[in-house]
């Protein structure tokens, strides 16, 4: 019988997304939620995820094009540009589409001061408290905050934010140092503030403030690196799966795939799975990366190709062509796969390519 061989597919579980959203609200009950949807909602589909989050208070994206795609998709909730705007020409677009923007440098302030806008814009002022990526300097804060308050193109209820560099590490004191500096700068100001990404939502309640900004944990992945972290009941939203398209018997001493990079030690069955780096499976996944075939964990062997990977099914394997293979998701934590590929779950999720079929549950 010629069983249907399904190729690379990402199943998106909307109930898991809603569950994770609820977990976030339970952990940070006083905070509103700015759900982060940048990079195609971490590979899960930008508009799809926005529409599957009816309770979110606002959405965060990195690029104006992502915000406009949400608006074109019929999303009417507040949308925040997390890196601000990159040209003065963006300001009328921001105003016309009712977008909100971060301001993280003086150039953006000046562009706001010089613009002629129909409506003032909601601004979030970002201060650098130690990550040294985006944000105005602490010593500029008072002056720039005041200038924004006086700017007619800026709505009066300016919000304040910063970003944490080490929140995933429970033993790193930098998080508290950043939080203390944020307090020193903004403690006397009574307005809405935000500091926490997923890791800080999980691990640093003193950073929750009025808004939290979850990305990764919305998608069901625990961002913390510490072993002793208490369990949080997150459910993976994406399960990446495919199927076996060939099963080969190979003898000890033979080798598999490009570069003959893996040598067979004893006679075995090799399974060929229809997924590769052309689908977003990481090319650097090493020999031994876990793969689930019919629910059984087997090791990846040989190099990852564009359209295929090979796995060692063992000499007595009874798997059949067409059988189900999970690469990560419900039954295989993407963090484990990322570890074997010397990367992080974030990169694996947002690298899912256009060729991967999407199956919304
Ligand atoms: C991406 C991003 C987040 C979300 O980070 P996670 O670690 O995925 O929760 C929060 N805030 C800002 C400013 C971001 O750029």
Boltz pocket constraint, residues with backbone or C-beta under 6 A from the ligand:
constraints:
  - pocket:
      binder: B
      contacts: [[A, 36], [A, 38], [A, 82], [A, 163], [A, 196], [A, 197], [A, 198], [A, 199], [A, 213], [A, 214], [A, 215], [A, 216], [A, 217], [A, 223]]
      max_distance: 6.0
